[in-house]
Amino acid sequence: MVSEANASEENSFEDTAFEDRATGAADAADVVDGAASGDANSSAKSQQEQESADSASAVSAGEPKPANEFEVLLITGMSGAGRSHAADCVEDMGWYVVDNMPPKLLVPLVDMMTASASKVHKLAAVIDVRSRSYFDDLSVVLGHLDDLGVKTRILFLDASDEVLIKRYESVRRPHPLQHGNRLIDGIHEERELLSNLKERADTVIDTSSLSIHQLSTKLYEALLGSGASTVSVHIFSFGFKYGIPLDADFVADVRFLPNPYWVPSLRELTGQDRPVSDYVLSSDGAGEFLDAYEKAVMTAIEGYAKEDKHYVTIAVGCTGGQHRSVAMSAALAQRLRAHGLSVTVSARELHRRQRKLGEA
């Protein structure tokens, strides 16, 4: 085991945090679990394999990638310990998540994704006791992935028996291994089944005393590193004349700056061109505005991270969205990246200029 994150915080994990992400996935796994019992079940298994193949095809675009650039994360652990929330978190981090997938289907899926033109390079598979008859395949599967050069990690979510009992009782649902017996019997059986997998895990997180937000923070630290920011920022420029964006967390109005449109040599350029950028950023008030806005945004981002908000959208507007807003968006992005944030930038209105030039 490489690392273990133990819960020391107060606040209990929210009761609904461990509910299954998709009941349909459970049904599919039950079908695959008994695939060897007859032709009908074998047919169902083939259908699930086809669905897994379809899932891989659905994300294809771009150029094929070497297998050593591909990552696989196995999310497993005790039922009720937070696997579903963990899957949601890693999906927010950009992983392609497959729920309750038999391990033996991992290698074909990875082969398909690496051989195709898929843009996906990070696959997270949720594995639980409903796929128990396939646990024996896991060692072989991990060996195959290692031979392919695929980086593979195992994330194990755990919690104490007392906490798991409380969580199940709060939602009045049976344990998947309870089978009409006592709840504690199902928990003990699952713990025994998963003991070897827990020993092989790269990261174990005990969620017994964690809140949803605390678990999210631990997941981001475990997968991205403790020094990495948990908040991603998207900045886009826009023109007020075309409407204020509805999906922005911040809207900055930079129409107080001199407009390059009225400078003949700059009119046909955009804020992406150096002469326009220099003109805008050297204007009176531009530096002071960026200083103040950078400070305000960073203060908000620190609060967002604590509240489990991991995406921030900033809209920067000028009159037409061609000059001032474009230049200021790029400058703000550069400042935020210096804080270690992941920042993307786009320009909502530049296509209007391209269309106009094409018609001219």
C-alpha positions as CSV (number, residue, x, y, z in Angstrom):
1,M,0.0,0.0,0.0
2,V,1.5,3.3,-1.0
3,S,-0.5,5.8,1.0
4,E,-3.4,5.9,3.4
5,A,-5.6,8.8,4.3
6,N,-7.3,8.5,7.6
7,A,-10.3,10.6,8.7
8,S,-9.6,12.9,11.6
9,E,-12.1,15.6,10.9
10,E,-15.5,16.0,12.7
11,N,-18.8,16.0,10.7
12,S,-20.3,12.8,9.5
13,F,-20.4,11.6,5.9
14,E,-23.8,12.6,4.5
15,D,-26.2,9.8,4.5
16,T,-27.0,9.6,0.8
17,A,-23.3,9.9,-0.3
18,F,-22.9,6.2,-0.8
19,E,-25.9,5.4,-3.0
20,D,-25.3,3.6,-6.2
21,R,-24.7,5.8,-9.3
22,A,-26.8,3.7,-11.6
23,T,-29.2,0.8,-10.8
24,G,-29.0,-0.3,-14.4
25,A,-25.3,-1.0,-14.0
26,A,-26.1,-3.3,-11.1
27,D,-28.6,-5.2,-13.2
28,A,-26.0,-5.6,-16.0
29,A,-23.4,-6.8,-13.5
30,D,-25.8,-9.4,-12.1
31,V,-26.4,-10.7,-15.6
32,V,-22.6,-10.9,-16.3
33,D,-22.1,-12.5,-12.8
34,G,-24.1,-15.6,-13.9
35,A,-22.9,-15.7,-17.5
36,A,-21.6,-19.2,-17.3
37,S,-24.9,-20.7,-16.2
38,G,-26.7,-20.8,-19.6
39,D,-27.1,-19.5,-23.1
40,A,-29.5,-16.7,-22.1
41,N,-27.0,-15.4,-19.6
42,S,-24.1,-15.7,-22.1
43,S,-26.1,-13.6,-24.6
44,A,-26.7,-11.0,-21.9
45,K,-22.9,-11.0,-21.2
46,S,-22.2,-10.4,-24.9
47,Q,-24.7,-7.6,-24.8
48,Q,-22.9,-5.9,-21.9
49,E,-19.5,-6.4,-23.7
50,Q,-21.0,-4.7,-26.8
51,E,-22.3,-1.8,-24.6
52,S,-18.8,-1.4,-23.1
53,A,-17.4,-1.3,-26.7
54,D,-20.0,1.3,-27.7
55,S,-19.1,3.4,-24.7
56,A,-15.5,3.5,-25.9
57,S,-16.5,4.3,-29.4
58,A,-18.7,7.2,-28.2
59,V,-15.8,9.1,-26.9
60,S,-13.6,8.8,-30.0
61,A,-12.0,11.8,-31.7
62,G,-8.5,13.0,-32.3
63,E,-5.3,10.9,-32.9
64,P,-4.4,7.4,-31.5
65,K,-2.2,7.6,-28.4
66,P,0.5,5.3,-27.0
67,A,-0.7,3.0,-24.2
68,N,1.9,4.5,-21.8
69,E,0.0,7.8,-21.9
70,F,-3.1,6.1,-20.7
71,E,-4.2,5.9,-17.1
72,V,-6.6,3.5,-15.4
73,L,-8.1,4.1,-11.9
74,L,-9.9,1.3,-10.1
75,I,-12.4,2.7,-7.6
76,T,-13.5,0.1,-5.1
77,G,-14.2,-0.4,-1.4
78,M,-16.9,-1.1,1.1
79,S,-20.5,-0.5,0.1
80,G,-21.6,2.7,1.9
81,A,-18.1,4.1,2.1
82,G,-18.5,6.7,-0.7
83,R,-17.6,5.0,-4.0
84,S,-20.4,6.9,-5.8
85,H,-19.2,10.3,-4.7
86,A,-15.6,9.3,-5.5
87,A,-16.7,8.4,-9.0
88,D,-18.5,11.7,-9.4
89,C,-15.3,13.6,-8.2
90,V,-13.0,11.8,-10.6
91,E,-15.4,12.4,-13.4
92,D,-15.2,16.1,-12.6
93,M,-11.4,15.8,-12.8
94,G,-11.8,14.7,-16.4
95,W,-11.8,10.9,-16.1
96,Y,-14.1,8.7,-18.2
97,V,-16.0,6.7,-15.6
98,V,-17.5,3.3,-16.1
99,D,-19.7,2.0,-13.3
100,N,-19.6,-1.6,-12.0
101,M,-17.5,-3.0,-14.8
102,P,-16.3,-6.6,-14.7
103,P,-12.5,-6.4,-14.6
104,K,-12.0,-8.7,-17.5
105,L,-13.6,-6.1,-19.8
106,L,-11.0,-3.5,-18.9
107,V,-8.2,-4.6,-21.2
108,P,-10.4,-4.7,-24.4
109,L,-11.8,-1.3,-23.5
110,V,-8.3,0.2,-22.9
111,D,-7.2,-1.5,-26.2
112,M,-10.1,0.1,-28.0
113,M,-9.5,3.5,-26.6
114,T,-5.8,3.6,-27.2
115,A,-6.0,2.2,-30.7
116,S,-8.9,4.5,-31.7
117,A,-8.8,8.2,-32.1
118,S,-10.2,8.7,-28.6
119,K,-9.4,11.9,-26.8
120,V,-9.9,10.0,-23.5
121,H,-6.7,9.1,-21.8
122,K,-7.9,8.5,-18.2
123,L,-10.4,5.7,-17.5
124,A,-11.9,5.1,-14.0
125,A,-13.7,1.9,-13.4
126,V,-15.9,1.4,-10.3
127,I,-15.6,-2.2,-9.1
128,D,-17.7,-3.7,-6.2
129,V,-18.8,-7.0,-4.8
130,R,-21.6,-7.3,-7.4
131,S,-18.8,-8.3,-9.7
132,R,-17.3,-10.7,-7.1
133,S,-17.1,-13.7,-9.4
134,Y,-14.7,-11.7,-11.6
135,F,-12.4,-10.6,-8.7
136,D,-10.1,-13.6,-9.6
137,D,-9.6,-12.0,-13.0
138,L,-8.2,-8.8,-11.5
139,S,-4.6,-10.0,-11.0
140,V,-4.5,-11.2,-14.6
141,V,-6.0,-7.9,-15.8
142,L,-3.6,-5.8,-13.9
143,G,-0.8,-7.8,-15.3
144,H,-2.0,-7.2,-18.8
145,L,-2.4,-3.5,-18.3
146,D,1.2,-3.4,-16.8
147,D,2.5,-5.2,-19.9
148,L,0.8,-2.6,-22.1
149,G,2.5,0.2,-20.1
150,V,-0.7,1.5,-18.8
151,K,-0.4,3.4,-15.4
152,T,-2.9,1.7,-13.1
153,R,-3.9,2.8,-9.6
154,I,-6.4,1.4,-7.1
155,L,-8.4,3.7,-4.8
156,F,-10.1,1.9,-1.9
157,L,-12.9,3.6,0.1
158,D,-13.4,2.3,3.7
159,A,-15.5,3.0,6.8
160,S,-16.0,1.4,10.2
161,D,-18.7,-1.2,10.7
162,E,-20.6,1.1,13.0
163,V,-20.7,4.0,10.5
164,L,-21.7,1.7,7.6
165,I,-24.6,0.3,9.7
166,K,-25.7,3.9,10.5
167,R,-25.6,4.9,6.9
168,Y,-27.6,1.9,5.7
169,E,-30.2,2.3,8.4
170,S,-30.6,6.0,7.5
171,V,-31.6,5.2,3.9
172,R,-33.4,1.9,4.8
173,R,-31.6,-0.1,2.1
174,P,-30.3,-3.6,2.3
175,H,-26.6,-4.4,1.9
176,P,-25.8,-6.2,-1.4
177,L,-24.6,-9.2,0.5
178,Q,-27.2,-9.2,3.2
179,H,-29.4,-11.9,1.5
180,G,-32.1,-11.6,4.2
181,N,-29.6,-12.0,7.0
182,R,-28.4,-9.4,9.5
183,L,-26.9,-6.2,8.0
184,I,-23.7,-6.7,10.0
185,D,-23.3,-10.2,8.4
186,G,-23.3,-8.7,4.9
187,I,-20.8,-6.0,5.9
188,H,-18.4,-8.7,7.4
189,E,-18.7,-10.8,4.3
190,E,-17.9,-7.9,2.0
191,R,-15.0,-6.9,4.2
192,E,-13.5,-10.4,3.9
193,L,-14.0,-10.5,0.1
194,L,-12.3,-7.2,-0.3
195,S,-9.4,-7.7,2.1
196,N,-6.9,-8.7,-0.5
197,L,-7.9,-5.8,-2.8
198,K,-7.5,-3.4,0.0
199,E,-4.0,-4.6,0.6
200,R,-3.2,-4.0,-3.0
201,A,-4.7,-0.5,-3.0
202,D,-2.4,2.5,-3.8
203,T,-4.6,4.8,-1.8
204,V,-7.1,4.0,1.1
205,I,-9.4,6.6,2.4
206,D,-11.4,6.0,5.5
207,T,-14.6,8.1,5.3
208,S,-15.9,7.3,8.7
209,S,-15.6,10.9,10.0
210,L,-15.6,12.7,6.7
211,S,-18.1,15.1,5.3
212,I,-18.8,15.2,1.5
213,H,-16.6,18.2,1.1
214,Q,-13.8,16.7,3.1
215,L,-13.9,13.5,1.1
216,S,-13.7,15.6,-2.1
217,T,-10.7,17.4,-0.9
218,K,-8.9,14.2,0.0
219,L,-9.7,12.7,-3.4
220,Y,-8.3,15.8,-5.2
221,E,-5.2,15.6,-3.0
222,A,-4.7,11.9,-3.6
223,L,-5.1,12.1,-7.4
224,L,-3.7,15.5,-8.2
225,G,-1.3,16.0,-5.4
226,S,-1.6,18.1,-2.2
227,G,0.0,21.1,-4.0
228,A,-2.4,21.1,-6.9
229,S,-5.4,23.4,-7.1
230,T,-8.8,21.8,-6.9
231,V,-10.4,24.6,-8.8
232,S,-10.4,25.0,-12.6
233,V,-11.1,28.4,-14.1
234,H,-12.5,29.2,-17.5
235,I,-12.3,32.8,-18.7
236,F,-14.1,34.0,-21.8
237,S,-14.4,37.4,-23.5
238,F,-17.8,38.7,-24.8
239,G,-19.5,41.7,-26.2
240,F,-22.2,43.4,-24.2
241,K,-24.0,44.3,-27.5
242,Y,-24.6,40.6,-28.0
243,G,-25.9,39.9,-24.5
244,I,-24.6,39.2,-21.1
245,P,-23.7,35.5,-20.5
246,L,-25.9,33.7,-18.1
247,D,-23.5,31.0,-16.9
248,A,-20.7,33.2,-15.5
249,D,-19.7,33.3,-11.8
250,F,-18.0,36.7,-12.4
251,V,-18.8,39.3,-15.0
252,A,-16.1,42.0,-15.5
253,D,-16.9,45.2,-17.5
254,V,-13.8,46.6,-19.1
255,R,-15.5,49.2,-21.2
256,F,-13.9,51.9,-19.1
257,L,-10.7,51.4,-21.0
258,P,-9.9,53.2,-24.3
259,N,-11.3,51.4,-27.2
260,P,-8.8,50.3,-29.9
261,Y,-11.6,50.3,-32.4
262,W,-11.1,54.0,-32.8
263,V,-7.4,53.7,-33.6
264,P,-7.3,53.1,-37.4
265,S,-4.2,50.8,-37.3
266,L,-5.8,48.6,-34.6
267,R,-9.4,48.5,-35.8
268,E,-9.1,45.4,-37.9
269,L,-7.0,43.5,-35.3
270,T,-8.2,41.8,-32.2
271,G,-7.1,41.5,-28.6
272,Q,-5.1,38.4,-29.5
273,D,-2.7,40.6,-31.6
274,R,0.3,42.1,-29.8
275,P,-0.3,45.8,-30.8
276,V,-3.9,45.7,-29.5
277,S,-2.8,43.9,-26.3
278,D,0.0,46.4,-25.6
279,Y,-2.4,49.3,-26.2
280,V,-5.1,47.9,-23.9
281,L,-2.7,46.8,-21.1
282,S,-0.8,50.1,-21.1
283,S,-4.0,52.1,-20.7
284,D,-4.6,54.1,-17.5
285,G,-6.4,51.8,-15.0
286,A,-5.7,48.5,-16.7
287,G,-3.0,47.4,-14.3
288,E,-4.9,48.6,-11.3
289,F,-8.1,46.8,-12.4
290,L,-6.2,43.5,-13.0
291,D,-4.6,43.8,-9.5
292,A,-7.9,44.3,-7.8
293,Y,-9.7,41.7,-9.9
294,E,-7.0,39.1,-9.4
295,K,-7.2,39.6,-5.6
296,A,-11.0,39.4,-5.6
297,V,-11.1,36.2,-7.7
298,M,-8.4,34.5,-5.6
299,T,-10.3,35.2,-2.4
300,A,-13.5,33.8,-3.9
301,I,-11.6,30.7,-5.3
302,E,-10.3,29.9,-1.8
303,G,-13.8,29.9,-0.5
304,Y,-15.2,27.9,-3.5
305,A,-12.6,25.2,-2.8
306,K,-13.8,24.9,0.8
307,E,-17.4,24.7,-0.4
308,D,-16.6,21.9,-2.9
309,K,-17.1,24.1,-6.0
310,H,-14.4,23.1,-8.5
311,Y,-15.3,25.1,-11.6
312,V,-15.3,28.9,-11.9
313,T,-16.4,30.8,-15.0
314,I,-15.3,34.4,-15.5
315,A,-16.7,36.5,-18.3
316,V,-14.9,39.7,-19.4
317,G,-16.9,42.0,-21.5
318,C,-16.4,45.1,-23.7
319,T,-18.6,46.6,-26.4
320,G,-18.1,44.1,-29.2
321,G,-15.9,41.5,-27.6
322,Q,-13.1,42.0,-30.1
323,H,-10.4,44.1,-28.5
324,R,-10.4,45.1,-24.8
325,S,-12.1,42.0,-23.4
326,V,-9.9,39.6,-25.3
327,A,-6.7,41.3,-24.2
328,M,-7.8,41.6,-20.6
329,S,-9.0,37.9,-20.5
330,A,-5.5,36.7,-21.6
331,A,-3.8,39.0,-19.0
332,L,-6.1,37.8,-16.2
333,A,-5.5,34.2,-17.2
334,Q,-1.8,34.7,-17.0
335,R,-2.0,36.1,-13.5
336,L,-4.3,33.2,-12.3
337,R,-2.0,30.6,-13.7
338,A,0.8,32.1,-11.6
339,H,-1.2,30.9,-8.6
340,G,-1.1,27.3,-9.8
341,L,-4.6,27.3,-11.2
342,S,-5.7,25.4,-14.3
343,V,-7.1,28.1,-16.6
344,T,-8.6,28.0,-20.1
345,V,-9.5,31.0,-22.2
346,S,-11.9,31.5,-25.1
347,A,-13.3,34.4,-27.1
348,R,-17.1,34.2,-27.6
349,E,-17.4,36.8,-30.3
350,L,-14.3,36.4,-32.5
351,H,-16.2,34.2,-34.9
352,R,-18.3,37.3,-35.8
353,R,-15.2,39.0,-37.2
354,Q,-14.1,35.9,-39.1
355,R,-17.5,35.7,-40.6
356,K,-17.5,39.4,-41.6
357,L,-14.1,39.1,-43.2
358,G,-15.2,36.0,-45.1
359,E,-18.2,37.9,-46.5
360,A,-16.1,40.9,-47.5
